[in-house]
Amino acid sequence: MTTELDFSFTALTDGARRHIRVFQIHQFLDRFAMGLTVAVVALALTDRGMDLFQISLLFGIYSLTTMAMELPFGGLADTIGRKPVFLAATLASLVSLALFLMSRDFGVLALSFAFIGFGRALRSGTLDAWFVETFRAAAPNVDVQPALARAQGANALGLAVGAVLGGLLPDAFGALGLRHGISIYDVSYAASFVVMVGVLIYTLCAIAEDPRPLTPHALAQGFARVPSVVAESFRLALRHRTLAMLLAALALFLMATNPVEVIWPTHAKPMLEAAYANTVIGALTAGYFLAIAIGASLSPQISRIFRRRHARTLAAIFACLAGVQVALAIQGGIVGFVVIFALYSILLGASETPASSLLHRCVEDRQRSTMLSLRSLIQQCGAAIGLVLAGALADVYAPPVAWSVGGVFLLAAMALSLALARRLAAAGA
């Protein structure tokens, strides 16, 4: 394997620096649009008359749609191009937002959530693959992880800013919406729709990709090739020991951490005064995304400590996460919880780019989008299993017990990462 050069933003060519900035802006805008609805989605559904069971069903529809379509559309992106598939994802998001704004009927809302899952499946493995390939062409043999970290930081920052603004808009303009016969939370969804239109325009104008044929015949061929591309990716993941170990470690990682990310508001809210609990939870949600952005920005420095041995970096981060997750579970006061949760979120952010760097090293351009989709699918499966197990434990005992048990999965992920590090060292990688 070719040795990667250390990353220096100032030493990059103008084209490489511009490529990073274009993608950072794109990631910020795309996640900003999503963040506008993150803080209010449950409140907006409750305001539309949905009970907790119906809300769970809607999120289940989203998850099932995403998992069913993840790999096929990753394969399509490898075949017909990343930009057109991402544009289709943006259109799916716009349809979802429009359906949500138009109705309070459960059936229409279910269709809206299906389109969210459809858009998520289309997004997965598209422009991330485009970014890595174009960066490597502009900066051959340069370590891609710091570039990915800059994009990940912009991603998390967009979510954080969107979450803050999405929570403020209903308070600031909700009364105006009520006078026009709409929910106060529709203001956030309308803002998300406007920003998503901006994402569509920015993608069309700023993202440059060599065009591939998009005639009906070419599209038909692209869809026809999807099964073989997906099957080849599964074979690669099974045959390639490095990939198999990495994907297994990431599945264990999500089994442990996803229940924390989903359940933490219910654990923290009783620690707060009822009068301002929701406001604090909203602020903590934004802080969570900001801490992830900080972690992503620190990940290149953390990797340098381990001499850019990304598997060792992952093992160290997983070990730290295991300890911090148990510490988070035993917090009984809001101050201690906030401090430990901030550290936990930083570690989550720091874990993303070492894993991505390892994966990108293992695949060729023609499979990159499909493999990113496969990674997403495996992680979602791990997250779903973790949520089921954590939910069962939380019902019998309490959420902190479930989180503490999740630390075992993180230790298993650490062990796999250490084995992966030894394998790469033996191979001279």
C-alpha angles and dihedrals in degrees: 000000000000113000112247119232120233115266119251116170093200092050093054121102118261089253093054093047091048090049091056093047093049091052093045091054090046093050092047093051095044094049092040088060090050093044092058089071100033096082096046107033096100091043092048091051092048089050088054090057099260117147124214092266092053091046089052090050091052092052089046090055089052093050095046092048091050095048093046094051102032100096101034093056093043086057090048091054090054089052108041101020139279099252098058092047091050090049088054088051090053091050089051089053091051091051089050093051092046092051091049092051093046101054150035093194116117093225093054091045089051088054089049091054091047088056089050088056091045090053091047091052091049092048096050113104096356115104093015088064091044090051095051095045095047092045092052090050091051095041110026117204093001115137104262096198097086089049090051089048091056090052092046090051091053089047094055093041090055091052091048095049091044092050092052094047092041089057094045098048096069090052094045101041105011093102089056089052092050090054087057093048100256134116118269088238092057087077089070092046092049090051089050090052091053093048091047089056086054090052089052092052093044091050091051093049106032107031109082120196130161102258119246123200112280101181117133088258092052092048091049090051090048093054090044090056094049097087092051092046091049093046091049090051092052090049090049092050091049096044097040104077093195092054093043092052093045094050092047091051091050091050090053090046091056092044087061103037105035094069089054092050091050102039104036096095091059089051095046100042097071088057090062135074108262093231094067104015096111092049091052092047089053091050091048090051090056090045089052091058092044091051089052088053090051090049091050091051091050095048096088090054091048090050091052089058087060092042091252091297093148097190090055090047090053092048091053093047093048090050091051091046091053091056095042092048091055090046089051091051094057097049113118100175130063096233094055091042093053093048094048092042091053090053090046091052092049090054090049089054092047092053097060104072100044088055092046092048091053092049094048091052091057102052138062125235093255090060101033100101093043092049092049088052090049089052090050091049093050091047091050090051090051091048092049093050090047092051092051092049093043091047092052092048092044091053093051098037121358139288093264090059090052091049092050091052087051087063087072090061089051091052089051089051089050091052091051091049091052090050088049090050091053091049092051092046091052089050091050092244 
